[in-house]
């Protein structure tokens, strides 16, 4: 008898033999033929179109003096920003078009910055000053627009009305009061974006790095340098000062540094100003002026901003310099503007300089400013500014109506004639 050969895992001619002799499970059939097809993936997104709205209130004071400036000539508001674009209101006292013979006043809203095909909704309102609420309103808002939002093609494009109001009717209406008109304008810039599904929400708190660094100054721990300012001592940390100011970096870690230096005496600066400077370098924000000086007046706040701007320029703290420049632009006034103008010229603050020149050039301000001690200082320290000031005065004289943009009040700290009294902080 011969023994038979067994072939494991090889092909078999009989199903029974295959089942008995195969050590592996049977191979599954192809999924395309043996299992149901998997469901297709589904995604979704949403296109959102909406308006970013903003309003501007324009006061036209001295309406009767604006008449006769000529057809097509306008009085413009200051520009204002909505939806990433600048806008301005244009009022034509004698009308925009010569065909009406100055019988109507015209009112328009214009794109005042670069832009192409800017789509927007507009509303122009002439305010009823009698209190009856009978405003004259032309609006795109709250109603269906057959052609959609208005499209402005380029800078200078306008929307409005050449025949906004008949002039003879306007001058006998409740819209004109004390020779003044009030115009409100609302702009809604159309913006679109696409939103996908949001599958998570992770709240992230705002950065508190400034609080941690500020606590180093508050605690006074591990200080390694002291500054003497006007008889007061201010401990600080070299590494923080050098990180914030290239001037301190050169002084404390540059090639000319003194390794054994433990105290630096600061000249030509008052102690509260240096304290405010340190506060900003640690906290990255302006200090509370009342808490710092014990006085809460606009004049002291302006005086501090003037000194702090000079200190910021001295130590190359650009952000602090801009914050001070902004503060001084907001608080320009009769008895401080001349000193602020000189400061702007000396420290290259061109926007602040422009604001001050425009303020001084106004006829109702010029004489009062010239009587201040600050103007005497301006003449001595920056005589070239007088030429520029004359140019601004001439420009104001060319325009009969100029919107008043600034406060003409005399801040506390001046005498009855507006002369500035300069105390120490």
Secondary structure, DSSP 4 states (H G I P E B T S, - for coil): -PPPPP-TTS--SSHHHHHHH--SPPPPPPHHHHSPPPPPP---EEEEEEEEEEEEEEEEE-HHHHTTS-TT--EEPPPEEETTEEEEEEEETT-S-GGGTT-EEEEEEEE-S--SSEEEEEEEEE--TTSS---EEEESTTS--TT-SEEE-STT-EEEEEEEEEHHHHTTSTT-BTTEEEEEEEEEEEEEEEEE--------PPP-HHHHHHHHHHH-TT--EEEEETTEEEEE-HHHHHHH-HHHHHHHHSTT--TT--EEEEPS--HHHHHHHHHHHHHSS---HHHHHS---HHHHHHHHHHHHHHHHHTT-HHHHHHHHHHHHHT--TTTHHHHHHHHHHTT-HHHHHHHHHHHHSHHHHHHHHTSHHHHHHHHH-THHHHHHHHHHHHHHH-S-----S--PPPTTB-TT-PBP----
